[in-house]
């Protein structure tokens, strides 16, 4: 599966209610590849919600301490982001993902 098949697609719950759009993904390197081969990564989670930028910059989890104004803006005026484990999603025929 390509990232283009995941990004900007909707996530719905079992009843069809829209939970949000996938704005970002989290990749994990499980094992280093052979010395001359590229590293191997797997899709671990997706980020839905408008506050995905705060997660990408490290502000949502408190990893980044400043500048305080940027942190305040990103965490105050953005809707709450949500990370959903990839293993908890399944694709539908219409390009959405069900949680």
C-alpha atoms as one frame of an Amber mdcrd trajectory, in Angstrom:
protein
   0.000   0.000   0.000   1.230   3.492  -0.838   0.896   6.493   1.472  -1.154
   8.236  -1.214  -3.791   5.537  -0.652  -3.991   6.515   3.032  -3.401  10.269
   3.331  -6.421  12.592   2.949  -8.891   9.722   3.258 -11.730   9.670   5.791
 -11.923   7.465   8.869 -15.377   6.359   9.997 -16.640   4.326  12.923 -18.603
   1.098  12.593 -21.877   3.033  12.325 -20.660   5.205   9.437 -20.026   8.361
  11.501 -17.069  10.374  10.180 -14.250  10.576  12.731 -11.908  12.712  10.665
  -9.500  12.838   7.762  -6.026  11.276   7.806  -3.531  14.131   7.785  -0.360
  12.297   8.743   1.060   8.860   9.479   3.584   7.508  11.945   6.164   5.082
  10.571   8.280   2.807  12.748  11.584   1.232  11.819  11.359  -2.324  13.075
  14.582  -3.702  11.707  17.520  -2.121   9.997  17.980  -3.379   6.475  21.224
  -4.891   5.232  24.166  -2.512   5.252  23.751  -1.465   1.615  19.912  -1.615
   1.527  17.490   1.090   2.642  15.904   0.847   6.083  12.597  -0.989   6.384
   9.622   0.881   7.852   6.043  -0.078   8.658   2.923   2.017   9.094   2.201
   2.140  12.848  -0.538   4.779  13.234  -2.483   7.489  11.442  -3.198  11.002
  12.719  -6.670  12.419  12.186  -7.917  15.868  13.111  -6.678  19.348  12.357
  -4.154  19.374  15.167  -1.917  16.967  13.266   0.577  19.787  12.714   1.032
  20.102  16.478   1.797  16.381  16.663   4.315  16.549  13.802   6.135  19.435
  15.476   6.151  17.689  18.870   3.883  20.147  20.690   0.911  17.856  21.315
   2.816  15.453  23.535   4.892  18.048  25.325   8.218  17.065  23.698   8.857
  20.628  22.557   8.986  23.432  25.110   9.071  26.543  22.993   8.626  28.983
  21.558   5.706  29.362  23.953   3.579  31.432  21.572   3.690  28.776  18.843
   2.875  26.051  21.373  -0.041  28.069  22.745  -1.452  28.772  19.278  -1.142
  25.180  18.095  -2.637  23.643  21.233  -5.339  26.252  21.899  -6.907  26.912
  18.507  -6.717  23.457  16.978  -9.201  20.669  17.402  -7.960  17.687  19.297
  -5.921  15.292  17.156  -6.210  11.589  17.472  -3.708   8.879  16.696  -5.250
   5.595  15.639  -3.203   2.421  15.434  -3.029   1.116  11.879  -3.958  -2.370
  13.092  -7.321  -0.945  14.281  -8.315   0.254  10.789  -9.643  -1.613   7.812
 -10.177  -0.212   4.293 -13.565   0.001   2.623 -14.399  -0.302  -1.068 -15.031
   3.462  -1.351 -11.550   4.547  -0.167 -12.400   5.196   3.481 -11.143   3.395
   6.570 -13.309   1.929   9.341 -12.193   1.965  12.940
